Amino acid sequence: MKDEEKTEILLEAINVYGLSNQLLVLSEECSEVIKEIMKIKRWHKTSDKWQSLIEEIADLDVVLDQFKLIYIDDILEAKDKKMERLKGRLQEQKGNYLC
């Protein structure tokens, strides 16, 4: 599927279902990813559990893409800050291993 068609579908989902409803869907998809991770940790790494996790991550990614269309500038700004924080933490860890 082409990017233009994906964008059109994502925007239509927001328009049809509404942003408030999509927030509920977002929280549901987050919980489903967490549930699948817990299954993998509890029952160990079986291929069917990994496939379920991959499916749930794809569902979550679709909903996240909807929010990215609306809030991309804010998300990118916040992401840059998070990346800088991660960079600092990694540098701290490297320093800890050198001692």
N, C-alpha and C positions, 0 to 999 in steps of 0.2 A: 504494500500500500504506500502511496506517495505521501510525503510530509504534508502537502497542502490538504489532502483528503483527511488525514489524521487530525489536523488542526480544526478543520470544519466539523468533524464529528465531536471532538472534545468541546468546542464552543457550543454546539447544539445541545450536548448533554447538560451543560451548565444552564443554558436557556430553558430547556424543557423541564429539568428537575429542580432547578434553583440552587443557588450557592449554599443556602442553609442545609438543604437535604444532602448536598454533596459533602458537607462537613461531616455529617453522620456516616456517609459511605466511607469517607476517609478514615474515620475512627474505627469502623468495622474492619476495613482492610488491614489497618495496622494491627488490630487484635488477631486477625487470622494469620498474619505473618508470625506474630509472637507465638501463637498456638502451634504452628508447624515447627518452629524452632524448638519449642519445648518437647514436642514429640520426638524429634531427632535426638535431642539430648537424653531423653528418658529411655527410648527404645534403641538407641545407637543408630548408626548411619546406614539405613537401608535405602536402596535406590528408589523405592516407591515414596518414601518420606521426603527424599530430596526433590523428587518430581513435584510433590504437593507443595513444597516450599517455593519452588521455582514458579509454579502457577500462581501462588498467592502474591509473590513479589511482582509478577506481571500485572496482576489486578491492582495492586497498590500503586505501581508505576503509572498506570493509566489515570488513576484519580489524581495523583501528584501532578501529572502533566496538565490536568485541567487548571489546577491552582497556579502552576507556573505561567500559564497563558495570561492570567489576571495579575499576578503579583511578581512577575519576573524580575523587575528592577530591585524590589525589596529583598527578594530571595537571593539574588546574586550578591547584593551588598552584604547580607548576613552571612552568606557562604564564604565570601572573602575573609571576613572576620574570623569565622570558624577555622578556615584553612591556616590563617596566621597563628591562631592559638595552637592548632595541631603541630605546626612547624616548630613553635617554641617548645612544646612538650616533647617532641621527638629529639630536639637538640639537648634538652635536659636529660633525657634518657641516655643518649649517647655519652654525655658527660658522666653519668652514673656508672656506665660500664667501663669507662676508661680508668676509673679510680681503683 
